[in-house]
Amino acid sequence: MEGNENFITRMTDEINQKGILVIDNVRRMPIYGEKYVSPHYTICINHRGNVCTEYDGEIENFEKYDIAIVYPNHSLLTHSSSDDYLATLIVVSEKLYERLAILNAHSSRFRYEQHPHFILTPEQYNDVLTLVDSLRIVSRIDHISNNGDMLLAQLHIFVQVINAFRAENEGESISANSHISSRLYDAIAKHYMEHRSVEFYASLFCLSTKYFSTAIKHETGHSVNYWIQQHVILMTKKLIHAEPQLSLQEISERMGFPDLATFSRYFKRVTGITPSKYKQGKE
């Protein structure tokens, strides 16, 4: 039997080549019995049976008609699955996910980061299967042109529909009012150009910095700084994609940084590469 390390390498190479890998007839998770941190954005559709998985140290049980969106860099450990378990996995390459994230900036990520799955109604389940079929078709066609534009558009529609189903099933207005993190997204989107401190956002909610930081960490698994940084970098990348003719100095000014040096340090600290190197890769 092929070892986990070889399997991961082979699967990653295929994902990077195709942009999206649709894995049907999954009867057990690809990585079983050991902790795995995936670099990929993954959508899992459960057709029947159940699987018990540890997600960031918390036990999650996936049942029939459950759908999950797992963002990159979360820890997964599969404990057990029923004999009749059957699922489909849609695994997205890092490159395509980056483009999707620019299109799909939405507060729903806060909910998925902490609670990655929800139950579809039978009608929604059938609609999702139709979208998966469309994704397969576009994947085959777009592989010929090798630019990923059609694939990105179809994937974006797919994710938007899933988000709409979750909001419909869980009651987005109730969820938004009961979780600080859902309201934090709107606050960051409004104020990120001028304010990037935890203290500022805590004051918006009339909460102490300590309580606010603890609540966000509890609800999302990440710090307030993490979410601020993610949004700033996401908007920066979006600007680079939308207006490639802009210089780094102009991008820095547009993003509200006091100078280019500060902007460059911030970008590299969050992404691991300089903004100039990132921009060169997009030209």
Secondary structure, 3 states (H helix, E strand, C coil): CCCHHHHHHHHHHHHHHHCEEEEEEECCCCCCCCCEECCCEEEEEEEECCEEEEECCEEEEECCCEEEEECCCCEEEEEEECCCCEEEEEEECHHHHHHHHHHCCCCHHHHHHHCCEEECCHHHHHHHHHHHHHHHHHHHHHHHHCCCHHHHHHHHHHHHHHHHHHHHHHCHHHHHHHCHHHHHHHHHHHHCCCCCCHHHHHHHCCCCHHHHHHHHHHHHCCCHHHHHHHHHHHHHHHHHHHCCCCCHHHHHHHCCCCCHHHHHHHHHHHHCCCHHHHHHHHC
